[in-house]
Amino acid sequence: MDGASESPVQDTPGMGTALVTFDLDLITMHVQASFGDLRQNTTASHIHCCTTSPNVLTAGVATNTPSFTGFPLGVTAGTYDHTFDMTLASSYNAAFVTGNGGTVGSAYNAFLAGIAAEKSYFNIHTSFAPGGEIRGFLHLVPEPSSFMLALFGVAGLFARRRKR
């Protein structure tokens, strides 16, 4: 996350990283973030979804508002680690649920689709930049076992093709 990724671009030394992990069996979202060098104190943080095009533009807030539960506010640097139960309405912005089918299940599906399509971003708002000082678009990264399974599948196709 950085100011250059904001819309509009922010002149800030602030930077950060975030890892958002979904457990599709437990229907949870684990958010881990670290940030620093913000120009002024944090006022909110959440995930926005879904932009009309991947990795650009802006969108409404998808997760709880005004800020993630327990996110460090009033600071210029910090860390965050929290797991959300995505079956609860409190994990979402009510407007996101309403705009995406009206149920938590439909909101969850829209949220996952937005992340997979790279139309969601993590945003940290500050008193310097109330609309957001730093942000970063979320990019889908398969967990290692799925990645390895896919590689073995491709290798198997090549081996099978070679035998013919």
Secondary structure, 3 states (H helix, E strand, C coil): CEHHHCCCCCCCCCEEEEEEEEECCCCEEEEEEEEECCCCCEEEEEEEECCCCCCCCCCCECECCCCCCCCCCCCCCEEEEEEEECCCHHHECHHHHHHCCCCHHHHHHHHHHHHHCCCEEEEEEECCCCCCCEEEECCCCCCHHHHHHHHHHHHHHHHHHHHC
